[in-house]
Amino acid sequence: MVWTYSTPGHVDDDLPDKVKSAWHVKIQEIVRGRLAEIGRMKSDGGIIPFIDPTAEAGVPDAREPLPVRWPGFPAQVALTAPNPQQALIDAEHKGLTDLHPSATDVVDESGASVDCRVRHRQDEYLEWEAEHDADGRLVAVTFVAEGYDYWSFLFEKDPERVAKAFRDSTGDPSITPDDLEARGDLFVVLADGRQGLIVKKGKYNPRHQFNQGPGILHLSHDANSLGAELRLAIDSCLGREVMLDGKLVLLDGSDPKRLMCCSEGGAVNRSSDPIIGAAAYAAVTAREPSLFTLTDPVGLYIRSFNHEALRPPPGSDPISSQDVCDVERGTGLPDNVGKNGDESRILRLRVSAPEGAGYVLGEMTVGPVPLTSGAQLAQLVDMQLFVDIWPSPGPARRVACTGACCIGEAQILVPVKPTQTCGPGLVDAFPELRPEQATPVPSAPKAMGRGGRRIRDL
Amino acid sequence: MTTILPGEPELEVDDIQAHVLIGFGSTEQAIGAFTGDDLPALGAVLADWAARGRFRSARDLMPRKGLNARRFLAGADIRHDRTSGPWLAAAVSKRLLAACGVPHQFDDLWFSAESMLEVPELGDRLPAGGGQLGDDWEVGNGERPVDVLLVVGAARASAADEILDWFLAAAGPTAREVYREELLPIEGSLEHFGFRDGISQPGVLGLVGGEPFEAFRQEDATTFPEGLPGQDLIWPGEFLFGYPSQGPVPRVRAPIRRLADADTDAIARNGSYLVFRRLLQNVAAFRAFCDAKAAEIRHLHPEADGDWLATRFVGRTTAGGPLVSEPGAPFDPDASNDFRFDGDPMTSGCPLAAHIRKVNPRRGPSDQQINPRIIRRGAPFGRQHEPGEMAPPGRGRGLVFLSYQRSIDQQFNTVIVRWMNDPSNPSGGGHDMLMGQPGRGESRHFTVPGEPDDTEVVAGPSEAWVHTTGGAFLFAPSISTLTRLGNPTEAR
């Protein structure tokens, strides 16, 4: 069969065929590029389990779809906040630390500040915005799961289409394509004065502020991209060898964070990336090894919203998921009953009180707790992506760990190279990832820009 | 050489109640709940009894760790020392703490609920004969609130009962006993459905006199600290106030989770939240359901009978052997309980919604990676079911569920409400058919894995075999805090 990558969730079906083809090519290029990179790693020559489905060999028809799930609320926030109440506040903070931990500003070529603050702590491929009425009461929360790189692509092909989408979602009729693109090169500024390019002049600026309110349409955190999902799945498919008691052994996948530290496939402090990586790695460690690819359409999806945790005001009728959930983009039943969630490919979900109920969302409670923020509802959202798996003719390729991790009192895992020592106040999180004979050298903090490029002094 | 992890704290075992850290095991027990118009009077009795050393500390019962509690107690009663019976533990309501004038700004909204009936998420069912939720509760409803819960372990239940009598007498005429039950162990550590219970308790990290509290530790468990084979060792802050808690790397301690109110934080130290639930078990209904459904699916699973299906619901054989083990292999909970679900991304022979996989996903790749743990101290009540029985005993039979945790919301709620009662969590595959409560008027379903296709087993809304008849969210204070309940100024 001929494999074609579709748009996420099969949305925008009315796009011209040449645009759809261009999207297919874009995903294909990411997959092939990354497979080529890992193909160059020193290995035992075994099979790379992630299969490019567009290659001549193709994929068999007999494939088993497997959903890979994770919680939508940011794990890192839950872990680092001093208490659960503060975690709800922290999760909704806007800022720039997704670009770099010490980012202080975004400026244009003239040095003028440009407001590019985003939901910089919502890093589980789920972002949300709350909507309040004139009395300040919570009336709706909108969740999105659509990578900004898809919207950048759409903008590149049809800027007016994207502008119209924002006009519709925000109710602001004045929005034009000019409002959505970078009018000059945009640079992130770090605390030490260094700057790095984040958006080129004339390109779609995924951090524009029309996407930072109730008109939210797509993800904006720097790491919440489809490209990241693809890289993660591919990087996690190789067997990882560690030296234990003088023997090379295959790292088991029982601790997703340890695996992520080893493979460096994604962000180790998230829920999502380690779980996705571990799912891919299961193809390596299963008793019957598998081959796999990301199911078409490649995307990150809202799986379910646990409406059962929502209580209407006393004396009101019980609610169903259909009463409170509107799937505004993508497909699926937004409930958590049965297997329905396994089919969900929801990209935009709006939660509000039942129509005509006589009360607003903010008058409901989550369990016994008054509902005051979108973050409380985010704790009820599960995410998923899909992989297709089928039997492999042989064992997976094995390579060495390319990373390790340190950890300190703050409980944040700090990725380092296996030969680097941990900094002051940090200890080795997983000593077994270190080569036994290596002489550690002090680690230096990384400065990363979009797509993992190193920021340069300008 | 025993590995001690960096930063392992000394456990203040003289101050921590034995029931939290060690438990009363297979002793005969009595449990009683009390309230009254004069709550400070109840607090004063607890304080007086604590001052007299009547509550057993974890240090008192350290010698019984790893031993059969019943046999140990028999020997201890002859020695007549701090290990002798009766063993007594107490937990109190937030209302009582407030009435006694001690700080009570706790951070858990479940503990703040006036009654467990306020929490519909638990999925508890309405009375079979009609009426409001809680009308058929024996304890924990509006008429029978719980302000003090006492658990007593003794060689004989009658001896444990006596302690409850003494407490009531000491509390004076304004005190009221709202509930009492004898908890009698079933031979083989079984619960009423016939399965071995109490397996896979987490171990607790921490030291006593510089030595590990849990005497057995696996030497090669570098990533996941393990005590007995397969027993996760968990940082004590998951169960007790005032200790380091579990972080993303199991062997590295996370900071102590403190309460925002420093005064409450001080009195909470060495204490733990206690969840108490009285669960009625209808054994005949459970077995009839298993038999009937097994017959329905036998054309797909020729080996299916009622016992076969019941073991799928549980994930273990009746003797306790996990389904992932070799069939027929002998099972020793202290030696052969080391199994994970990480060998196979789907089921490892154990259904995704099996009870043991629901409450403890064991790091399988298709399971959630967050694994909140609780310490269970429950015990069965009511006499054992016998084939052909005409009617259950008067007050029924079932399980008094007791769990200790540092956060009711993040631990009990996650395991019981978000996982057991939810068909899609933590890994999908349906409901926990054994103990799950899906809510009123809803069906439950369970996926039995098989080739070429999985099979779905469905229980209708009226097909239920576990029914809640009581419960409360409580706090089990340290012994020093119990002492201060009679003298609130010291408690500050």
Interface residues (C-beta under 8 A of the other chain):
Chain A: L66 P67 R69 P71 A75 L79 P82 N83 P84 D252 G253 S254 D255 P256 K257 R258 N269 S271 P274 I275 A278 A279 Y281 A282 T285 A286 R287 R303 S304 N306 E308 A309 R311 N336 V337 G338 K339 G341 D342 G367 P368 V369 D382 C405 I407 E409 Q411 L413 V427 A429 F430 P431 E432
Chain B: P6 D107 L109 W110 S112 A113 E118 V119 P120 E121 T222 T223 F224 G247 P248 V249 P250 V252 A254 P255 R257 R258 A260 R340 D342 G343 D344 P345 R363 P365 S366 Q368 Q369 I370 D409 Q410 N413 R418 D422 P423 S424 N425 G428 G439 H445
